[in-house]
Amino acid sequence: MSTNLYRCKNQVLFIAIFLLLVVAVLISICIGKYPISTGEIWDIVMGKPIDPLTRNVFLTLRLPRTLMALLAGYGLSVAGSVYQTIFKNPLASPDIVGVSSGASMGAAFAIVFLNGGTAAIAFSAFAGGVLTVLFLLGLVGISNNKSIATYVLSGIVINAFTQAVIMILKFFADPERQLASIEFWTMGSFGGITDDKIKAIIPFYLVGLLGLIVLRWQITLLSLSDDEGKTLGVRVQYLRCGVLLCATLVVASTISITGLISFVGLIAPHIGRLLLQRNNFKTTVFSGLVGAFILVAADCLARSISSSEIPISIMTSMIGAPFLAYLMSRGKRLS
C-alpha cells in the first residue's frame, strides 16, 4: 500500500470512528427512563429556557455518565495498548500488573472496614491499584533479572496475594450487604457517576494520560528488545517503570469510581491494529477512540435492553469474547 493511500485510509478511519462516537454520545444522552430529544439538548447548550427537570436530568445524570463512559473507554483502551506494547504480549491488560486486583482489594477493604461509603471505596480502590504497581516495581527492583518475564511473574505473585486477601475479606463480610456490594463493584457500573466524582479523579487521569503522550516515542522503542533499546540509548528499566506508572494512574483513577470494566482494554487495541495495520502511537490513539465508542455503546445497551440496569462488565464481556473468538477462527495473529 502506497504511503498516500495509507494516509488517506487512516484519515477515513479516524473520521469514521469519531462520527460513530459522536452518534453514540448523543444516543447515550437521549435514552433512558426520562428521554431527552436532540432539540432539548441544543436548547440547553444554547442557554435557552427549558423544563427544569429536563435540564437537571441532562446536567446531573446523563452528561456526567456519558462523559465518564467516554473517559473510561478511552483511558482503559490507551492503557491496554501501552501494556501490550511494553510487555510485547497481545493479552496484556491491567490484570497483568495487578492494577485491577489491587483496586478490587482496596474496594473490598473499604466496604468491609470503612462502612462502604462511596468516597472511601473510590479512594481505597485507587490507592490499592497504585500500591500494587509500586509493589510490583519493588519486586522487580530486588530481582537480579529485569526482563519482561520478571514483570509478568511479579504480576502473577501480586494477583495471587490480592485475590487471597479479597477472599478473606469476602469470608468476613456481611452476606446480606457487604458481600453483595463487593460483587457488584467487580461488575462495574456508571449508575452512580456524578460530576463531583469526575472532578475528583480527573487530575490523576490527565497526569497519567499526558505522561503517556510525552513518552509516546519511547513507548514505541519499548516494543523492541531490551538490548536494542539500550543500543539506541534508552534507559529501558527506568522508562518502563515511568510508562507503567502513567498507565496505572489512568486505569486506577478510572476504575476507582466505575468498578472493574473487563475486556475493553484488551479488545480495543486489537481492533485498532487490525484496522490500521500498524502498531504505533497513532494506533494507540485510534484504539482509545474505539474503546470509547465500545464503552458508550455498551452503556446504552446496559440501561435499555432490560427493565433493570445490567452491570457494564457483562455487556463488554458479551461484546469482547465473541470478537476474540472471531479473530481466532479467522486465524488472525493477536499482535
TORVEXPA-363775 format. One record per residue (C-alpha): residue in one letter; x, y, z. Coordinates in steps of 0.2 Angstrom, whole numbers, plus 5000, padded with zeros to 4 digits. Each point is the difference from the previous one (the first is absolute). Layout:
BEGIN
<rec nulo="A" x="X" y="Y" z="Z"/>
...
***
This chain:
BEGIN
<rec nulo="M" x="5000" y="5000" z="5000"/>
<rec nulo="S" x="5007" y="5017" z="4995"/>
<rec nulo="T" x="5003" y="5013" z="5013"/>
<rec nulo="N" x="4987" y="5012" z="4994"/>
<rec nulo="L" x="4987" y="4986" z="4999"/>
<rec nulo="Y" x="5004" y="4995" z="5017"/>
<rec nulo="R" x="4999" y="5017" z="5007"/>
<rec nulo="C" x="4983" y="5003" z="4991"/>
<rec nulo="K" x="4994" y="4983" z="5007"/>
<rec nulo="N" x="5005" y="5006" z="5018"/>
<rec nulo="Q" x="4991" y="5016" z="4998"/>
<rec nulo="V" x="4984" y="4992" z="4995"/>
<rec nulo="L" x="5001" y="4988" z="5014"/>
<rec nulo="F" x="5003" y="5014" z="5013"/>
<rec nulo="I" x="4986" y="5010" z="4993"/>
<rec nulo="A" x="4989" y="4985" z="5000"/>
<rec nulo="I" x="5003" y="4995" z="5018"/>
<rec nulo="F" x="4998" y="5018" z="5006"/>
<rec nulo="L" x="4983" y="5001" z="4991"/>
<rec nulo="L" x="4995" y="4984" z="5008"/>
<rec nulo="L" x="5005" y="5006" z="5017"/>
<rec nulo="V" x="4991" y="5016" z="4998"/>
<rec nulo="V" x="4984" y="4990" z="4995"/>
<rec nulo="A" x="5002" y="4988" z="5015"/>
<rec nulo="V" x="5003" y="5015" z="5012"/>
<rec nulo="L" x="4983" y="5008" z="4994"/>
<rec nulo="I" x="4991" y="4984" z="5001"/>
<rec nulo="S" x="5007" y="4998" z="5018"/>
<rec nulo="I" x="4994" y="5017" z="5005"/>
<rec nulo="C" x="4983" y="4998" z="4992"/>
<rec nulo="I" x="4994" y="4982" z="5006"/>
<rec nulo="G" x="4995" y="4995" z="5017"/>
<rec nulo="K" x="4984" y="5000" z="5011"/>
<rec nulo="Y" x="4999" y="5019" z="4997"/>
<rec nulo="P" x="5004" y="5002" z="4982"/>
<rec nulo="I" x="5007" y="5016" z="4994"/>
<rec nulo="S" x="4999" y="5006" z="4981"/>
<rec nulo="T" x="5015" y="5007" z="4990"/>
<rec nulo="G" x="4990" y="5016" z="4999"/>
<rec nulo="E" x="4999" y="5001" z="5019"/>
<rec nulo="I" x="5019" y="4997" z="5001"/>
<rec nulo="W" x="5003" y="5014" z="4988"/>
<rec nulo="D" x="4989" y="5012" z="5010"/>
<rec nulo="I" x="5010" y="4996" z="5016"/>
<rec nulo="V" x="5016" y="5003" z="4991"/>
<rec nulo="M" x="4994" y="5016" z="4993"/>
<rec nulo="G" x="4994" y="5006" z="5017"/>
<rec nulo="K" x="4982" y="5001" z="4994"/>
<rec nulo="P" x="4985" y="4998" z="5013"/>
<rec nulo="I" x="4996" y="4982" z="5002"/>
<rec nulo="D" x="4990" y="4988" z="5013"/>
<rec nulo="P" x="5011" y="5000" z="5016"/>
<rec nulo="L" x="4998" y="4981" z="5002"/>
<rec nulo="T" x="5007" y="4997" z="4982"/>
<rec nulo="R" x="5014" y="5012" z="5004"/>
<rec nulo="N" x="5004" y="4991" z="5017"/>
<rec nulo="V" x="4999" y="4983" z="4992"/>
<rec nulo="F" x="5012" y="5006" z="4986"/>
<rec nulo="L" x="5013" y="5008" z="5012"/>
<rec nulo="T" x="5000" y="4989" z="5015"/>
<rec nulo="L" x="4996" y="4983" z="4993"/>
<rec nulo="R" x="5003" y="4998" z="4981"/>
<rec nulo="L" x="5015" y="5011" z="4997"/>
<rec nulo="P" x="5011" y="4994" z="5014"/>
<rec nulo="R" x="4996" y="4982" z="4996"/>
<rec nulo="T" x="5003" y="5002" z="4981"/>
<rec nulo="L" x="5016" y="5010" z="5003"/>
<rec nulo="M" x="5006" y="4986" z="5013"/>
<rec nulo="A" x="4997" y="4986" z="4987"/>
<rec nulo="L" x="5009" y="5010" z="4987"/>
<rec nulo="L" x="5015" y="5003" z="5012"/>
<rec nulo="A" x="5000" y="4982" z="5006"/>
<rec nulo="G" x="5000" y="4992" z="4983"/>
<rec nulo="Y" x="5013" y="5012" z="4993"/>
<rec nulo="G" x="5012" y="4998" z="5015"/>
<rec nulo="L" x="4998" y="4981" z="5003"/>
<rec nulo="S" x="5003" y="4997" z="4981"/>
<rec nulo="V" x="5015" y="5012" z="4999"/>
<rec nulo="A" x="5007" y="4992" z="5016"/>
<rec nulo="G" x="4997" y="4982" z="4993"/>
<rec nulo="S" x="5009" y="5004" z="4984"/>
<rec nulo="V" x="5015" y="5007" z="5010"/>
<rec nulo="Y" x="5000" y="4984" z="5010"/>
<rec nulo="Q" x="5000" y="4989" z="4985"/>
<rec nulo="T" x="5014" y="5010" z="4992"/>
<rec nulo="I" x="5012" y="5001" z="5015"/>
<rec nulo="F" x="4997" y="4982" z="5005"/>
<rec nulo="K" x="5000" y="4994" z="4982"/>
<rec nulo="N" x="4985" y="4989" z="5005"/>
<rec nulo="P" x="4983" y="5001" z="4990"/>
<rec nulo="L" x="4990" y="4995" z="5015"/>
<rec nulo="A" x="5008" y="5013" z="5012"/>
<rec nulo="S" x="4987" y="5010" z="5010"/>
<rec nulo="P" x="4999" y="5009" z="5017"/>
<rec nulo="D" x="4999" y="4982" z="5008"/>
<rec nulo="I" x="5018" y="4996" z="4994"/>
<rec nulo="V" x="5007" y="5013" z="5012"/>
<rec nulo="G" x="4988" y="4998" z="5014"/>
<rec nulo="V" x="4990" y="5017" z="4998"/>
<rec nulo="S" x="4983" y="4992" z="4999"/>
<rec nulo="S" x="5003" y="4987" z="5014"/>
<rec nulo="G" x="5008" y="5014" z="5011"/>
<rec nulo="A" x="4985" y="5012" z="4997"/>
<rec nulo="S" x="4988" y="4985" z="5004"/>
<rec nulo="M" x="5009" y="4997" z="5016"/>
<rec nulo="G" x="4999" y="5018" z="5005"/>
<rec nulo="A" x="4982" y="5001" z="4996"/>
<rec nulo="A" x="4996" y="4985" z="5010"/>
<rec nulo="F" x="5010" y="5006" z="5015"/>
<rec nulo="A" x="4990" y="5016" z="4999"/>
<rec nulo="I" x="4984" y="4991" z="4999"/>
<rec nulo="V" x="5004" y="4989" z="5015"/>
<rec nulo="F" x="5009" y="5011" z="5012"/>
<rec nulo="L" x="4996" y="5018" z="4994"/>
<rec nulo="N" x="4981" y="4999" z="5000"/>
<rec nulo="G" x="5000" y="4999" z="4981"/>
<rec nulo="G" x="4998" y="5019" z="4996"/>
<rec nulo="T" x="5002" y="5005" z="4982"/>
<rec nulo="A" x="5014" y="5011" z="5004"/>
<rec nulo="A" x="5009" y="4987" z="5010"/>
<rec nulo="I" x="4998" y="4987" z="4987"/>
<rec nulo="A" x="5006" y="5011" z="4986"/>
<rec nulo="F" x="5016" y="5005" z="5010"/>
<rec nulo="S" x="5004" y="4983" z="5006"/>
<rec nulo="A" x="4998" y="4993" z="4983"/>
<rec nulo="F" x="5011" y="5013" z="4992"/>
<rec nulo="A" x="5013" y="4998" z="5014"/>
<rec nulo="G" x="4999" y="4981" z="4998"/>
<rec nulo="G" x="5003" y="5000" z="4982"/>
<rec nulo="V" x="5015" y="5012" z="5001"/>
<rec nulo="L" x="5008" y="4991" z="5015"/>
<rec nulo="T" x="5000" y="4983" z="4991"/>
<rec nulo="V" x="5009" y="5008" z="4986"/>
<rec nulo="L" x="5013" y="5008" z="5011"/>
<rec nulo="F" x="5002" y="4983" z="5009"/>
<rec nulo="L" x="5002" y="4992" z="4983"/>
<rec nulo="L" x="5014" y="5012" z="4996"/>
<rec nulo="G" x="5008" y="4997" z="5016"/>
<rec nulo="L" x="5000" y="4981" z="4997"/>
<rec nulo="V" x="5008" y="5003" z="4983"/>
<rec nulo="G" x="5013" y="5012" z="5008"/>
<rec nulo="I" x="5006" y="4986" z="5012"/>
<rec nulo="S" x="5001" y="4987" z="4987"/>
<rec nulo="N" x="5016" y="4997" z="4991"/>
<rec nulo="N" x="4990" y="4998" z="4984"/>
<rec nulo="K" x="4992" y="5015" z="4993"/>
<rec nulo="S" x="4992" y="4992" z="4985"/>
<rec nulo="I" x="4982" y="5001" z="4994"/>
<rec nulo="A" x="4997" y="4982" z="5007"/>
<rec nulo="T" x="5004" y="5007" z="5018"/>
<rec nulo="Y" x="4987" y="5013" z="4998"/>
<rec nulo="V" x="4987" y="4987" z="4995"/>
<rec nulo="L" x="5005" y="4988" z="5014"/>
<rec nulo="S" x="5000" y="5014" z="5013"/>
<rec nulo="G" x="4982" y="5004" z="4993"/>
<rec nulo="I" x="4995" y="4982" z="5003"/>
<rec nulo="V" x="5007" y="5000" z="5018"/>
<rec nulo="I" x="4990" y="5017" z="5004"/>
<rec nulo="N" x="4984" y="4993" z="4992"/>
<rec nulo="A" x="5001" y="4984" z="5010"/>
<rec nulo="F" x="5003" y="5010" z="5016"/>
<rec nulo="T" x="4986" y="5013" z="4997"/>
<rec nulo="Q" x="4988" y="4987" z="4995"/>
<rec nulo="A" x="5003" y="4991" z="5016"/>
<rec nulo="V" x="4997" y="5016" z="5010"/>
<rec nulo="I" x="4984" y="5003" z="4991"/>
<rec nulo="M" x="4994" y="4982" z="5004"/>
<rec nulo="I" x="5004" y="5003" z="5018"/>
<rec nulo="L" x="4991" y="5016" z="5000"/>
<rec nulo="K" x="4985" y="4992" z="4991"/>
<rec nulo="F" x="5000" y="4986" z="5014"/>
<rec nulo="F" x="4998" y="5013" z="5014"/>
<rec nulo="A" x="4988" y="5011" z="4990"/>
<rec nulo="D" x="4982" y="5002" z="5005"/>
<rec nulo="P" x="4991" y="4988" z="4987"/>
<rec nulo="E" x="4985" y="5011" z="4998"/>
<rec nulo="R" x="5008" y="5017" z="4997"/>
<rec nulo="Q" x="5019" y="5000" z="4999"/>
<rec nulo="L" x="5003" y="4984" z="4990"/>
<rec nulo="A" x="4987" y="5006" z="4987"/>
<rec nulo="S" x="5008" y="5017" z="4999"/>
<rec nulo="I" x="5017" y="4992" z="4997"/>
<rec nulo="E" x="4993" y="4990" z="4986"/>
<rec nulo="F" x="4991" y="5014" z="4992"/>
<rec nulo="W" x="5015" y="5011" z="5000"/>
<rec nulo="T" x="5010" y="4987" z="4990"/>
<rec nulo="M" x="4987" y="5000" z="4987"/>
<rec nulo="G" x="5001" y="5019" z="4997"/>
<rec nulo="S" x="4987" y="5013" z="4997"/>
<rec nulo="F" x="4998" y="5018" z="4995"/>
<rec nulo="G" x="4984" y="5002" z="5010"/>
<rec nulo="G" x="5007" y="5010" z="5014"/>
<rec nulo="I" x="5011" y="5011" z="4990"/>
<rec nulo="T" x="4999" y="5019" z="5005"/>
<rec nulo="D" x="5009" y="5015" z="4994"/>
<rec nulo="D" x="5009" y="5001" z="5017"/>
<rec nulo="K" x="5007" y="4983" z="4998"/>
<rec nulo="I" x="5007" y="5004" z="4983"/>
<rec nulo="K" x="5008" y="5016" z="5007"/>
<rec nulo="A" x="5008" y="4990" z="5014"/>
<rec nulo="I" x="5009" y="4987" z="4988"/>
<rec nulo="I" x="5003" y="5011" z="4985"/>
<rec nulo="P" x="5016" y="5008" z="5006"/>
<rec nulo="F" x="5008" y="4982" z="5002"/>
<rec nulo="Y" x="4992" y="4994" z="4983"/>
<rec nulo="L" x="5007" y="5015" z="4991"/>
<rec nulo="V" x="5018" y="4999" z="5008"/>
<rec nulo="G" x="5001" y="4982" z="4995"/>
<rec nulo="L" x="4993" y="5003" z="4982"/>
<rec nulo="L" x="5012" y="5015" z="4997"/>
<rec nulo="G" x="5014" y="4990" z="5006"/>
<rec nulo="L" x="4997" y="4986" z="4987"/>
<rec nulo="I" x="4998" y="5014" z="4987"/>
<rec nulo="V" x="5017" y="5007" z="5005"/>
<rec nulo="L" x="5008" y="4983" z="5000"/>
<rec nulo="R" x="4992" y="4994" z="4983"/>
<rec nulo="W" x="5016" y="4998" z="4990"/>
<rec nulo="Q" x="5008" y="4991" z="5015"/>
<rec nulo="I" x="4985" y="4988" z="5001"/>
<rec nulo="T" x="5003" y="4995" z="4982"/>
<rec nulo="L" x="5018" y="4996" z="5004"/>
<rec nulo="L" x="4995" y="4989" z="5014"/>
<rec nulo="S" x="4992" y="4989" z="4988"/>
<rec nulo="L" x="5018" y="4995" z="4994"/>
<rec nulo="S" x="5010" y="4988" z="5010"/>
<rec nulo="D" x="5009" y="5007" z="5016"/>
<rec nulo="D" x="5017" y="4998" z="4991"/>
<rec nulo="E" x="4994" y="5010" z="4985"/>
<rec nulo="G" x="4993" y="5014" z="5011"/>
<rec nulo="K" x="5016" y="5001" z="5010"/>
<rec nulo="T" x="5010" y="5001" z="4983"/>
<rec nulo="L" x="4989" y="5015" z="4996"/>
<rec nulo="G" x="5004" y="5009" z="5016"/>
<rec nulo="V" x="4984" y="4996" z="5009"/>
<rec nulo="R" x="5001" y="4997" z="5019"/>
<rec nulo="V" x="4987" y="4985" z="4998"/>
<rec nulo="Q" x="4998" y="4996" z="5018"/>
<rec nulo="Y" x="4996" y="5018" z="5006"/>
<rec nulo="L" x="4989" y="5004" z="4984"/>
<rec nulo="R" x="4990" y="4984" z="5003"/>
<rec nulo="C" x="4997" y="5005" z="5018"/>
<rec nulo="G" x="4994" y="5018" z="4995"/>
<rec nulo="V" x="4989" y="4993" z="4986"/>
<rec nulo="L" x="4992" y="4988" z="5012"/>
<rec nulo="L" x="4996" y="5013" z="5013"/>
<rec nulo="C" x="4992" y="5011" z="4988"/>
<rec nulo="A" x="4989" y="4987" z="4993"/>
<rec nulo="T" x="4996" y="4994" z="5017"/>
<rec nulo="L" x="4994" y="5018" z="5005"/>
<rec nulo="V" x="4988" y="4999" z="4986"/>
<rec nulo="V" x="4993" y="4983" z="5004"/>
<rec nulo="A" x="4999" y="5002" z="5019"/>
<rec nulo="S" x="4992" y="5017" z="4999"/>
<rec nulo="T" x="4987" y="4993" z="4988"/>
<rec nulo="I" x="4995" y="4984" z="5009"/>
<rec nulo="S" x="5001" y="5008" z="5017"/>
<rec nulo="I" x="4983" y="5008" z="4996"/>
<rec nulo="T" x="4993" y="4988" z="4987"/>
<rec nulo="G" x="5005" y="4983" z="5007"/>
<rec nulo="L" x="5008" y="4987" z="4989"/>
<rec nulo="I" x="4997" y="5001" z="4981"/>
<rec nulo="S" x="5006" y="4985" z="4991"/>
<rec nulo="F" x="5005" y="4997" z="4982"/>
<rec nulo="V" x="5000" y="5018" z="4994"/>
<rec nulo="G" x="5019" y="5002" z="5003"/>
<rec nulo="L" x="5004" y="4984" z="4992"/>
<rec nulo="I" x="4989" y="5000" z="4985"/>
<rec nulo="A" x="5001" y="5018" z="4994"/>
<rec nulo="P" x="5018" y="5000" z="4996"/>
<rec nulo="H" x="4998" y="4984" z="4989"/>
<rec nulo="I" x="4986" y="5009" z="4990"/>
<rec nulo="G" x="5012" y="5015" z="4998"/>
<rec nulo="R" x="5014" y="4990" z="4994"/>
<rec nulo="L" x="4989" y="4989" z="4989"/>
<rec nulo="L" x="4993" y="5015" z="4991"/>
<rec nulo="L" x="5015" y="5011" z="4999"/>
<rec nulo="Q" x="5013" y="4986" z="4997"/>
<rec nulo="R" x="5013" y="5009" z="5011"/>
<rec nulo="N" x="5005" y="5000" z="5018"/>
<rec nulo="N" x="5005" y="5017" z="5004"/>
<rec nulo="F" x="4994" y="5015" z="5011"/>
<rec nulo="K" x="4987" y="5005" z="4986"/>
<rec nulo="T" x="4993" y="4982" z="5002"/>
<rec nulo="T" x="4999" y="5003" z="5019"/>
<rec nulo="V" x="4990" y="5016" z="4998"/>
<rec nulo="F" x="4989" y="4991" z="4987"/>
<rec nulo="S" x="4998" y="4985" z="5012"/>
<rec nulo="G" x="4995" y="5013" z="5014"/>
<rec nulo="L" x="4986" y="5007" z="4989"/>
<rec nulo="V" x="4994" y="4982" z="4996"/>
<rec nulo="G" x="5000" y="4996" z="5018"/>
<rec nulo="A" x="4990" y="5016" z="5004"/>
<rec nulo="F" x="4987" y="4995" z="4987"/>
<rec nulo="I" x="4999" y="4982" z="5006"/>
<rec nulo="L" x="4997" y="5006" z="5018"/>
<rec nulo="V" x="4987" y="5013" z="4996"/>
<rec nulo="A" x="4991" y="4988" z="4989"/>
<rec nulo="A" x="5001" y="4987" z="5013"/>
<rec nulo="D" x="4993" y="5012" z="5013"/>
<rec nulo="C" x="4985" y="5004" z="4989"/>
<rec nulo="L" x="4996" y="4982" z="4998"/>
<rec nulo="A" x="5003" y="4996" z="5019"/>
<rec nulo="R" x="4986" y="5013" z="5005"/>
<rec nulo="S" x="4988" y="4997" z="4985"/>
<rec nulo="I" x="4998" y="4981" z="4997"/>
<rec nulo="S" x="4993" y="4996" z="5017"/>
<rec nulo="S" x="4989" y="5008" z="5013"/>
<rec nulo="S" x="5014" y="5000" z="5012"/>
<rec nulo="E" x="5018" y="5006" z="4996"/>
<rec nulo="I" x="5012" y="4986" z="4995"/>
<rec nulo="P" x="5018" y="5002" z="5007"/>
<rec nulo="I" x="5012" y="5007" z="4987"/>
<rec nulo="S" x="5012" y="4986" z="5001"/>
<rec nulo="I" x="4987" y="4987" z="4994"/>
<rec nulo="M" x="4997" y="5010" z="4985"/>
<rec nulo="T" x="5018" y="5003" z="4995"/>
<rec nulo="S" x="5004" y="4981" z="5003"/>
<rec nulo="M" x="4985" y="4996" z="4989"/>
<rec nulo="I" x="5007" y="5011" z="4986"/>
<rec nulo="G" x="5019" y="4996" z="5003"/>
<rec nulo="A" x="5000" y="4981" z="5002"/>
<rec nulo="P" x="4991" y="4997" z="4983"/>
<rec nulo="F" x="5012" y="5012" z="4991"/>
<rec nulo="L" x="5015" y="4991" z="5007"/>
<rec nulo="A" x="4992" y="4983" z="4995"/>
<rec nulo="Y" x="4998" y="5008" z="4982"/>
<rec nulo="L" x="5018" y="5005" z="4999"/>
<rec nulo="M" x="5005" y="4982" z="5005"/>
<rec nulo="S" x="4989" y="4992" z="4988"/>
<rec nulo="R" x="5006" y="5011" z="4986"/>
<rec nulo="G" x="5018" y="4996" z="5005"/>
<rec nulo="K" x="5004" y="5018" z="5003"/>
<rec nulo="R" x="5017" y="5002" z="5010"/>
<rec nulo="L" x="4996" y="5009" z="5016"/>
<rec nulo="S" x="5015" y="5012" z="5000"/>
***
